[in-house]
């Protein structure tokens, strides 16, 4: 099971259509066509929009995902924009 974390609004749990999340499912949940993975210290993986910060202005900053990035040892001052998907180990093909 994964957790979708939007910039605004509640988080929601999602399940893969099969045994694992496919690349197409990652694209759909993160709302992009190019994902980047960030390994979190607790063993989970955060999937985010690879080009999120380069897209048109107005893509919202995601404070909850940014906090996860900071806790994982991300670069100081870095931030996440847009929706992310957090998965447990082995949940992605």
Secondary structure by P-SEA (a helix, b strand, c coil): cbbbbccccbbbbbbcccccccaaaaaaaacccbbbbbbccccbbbbcccccccccccccccaaaaaaaaaaccccccccccbbbbbcccccc
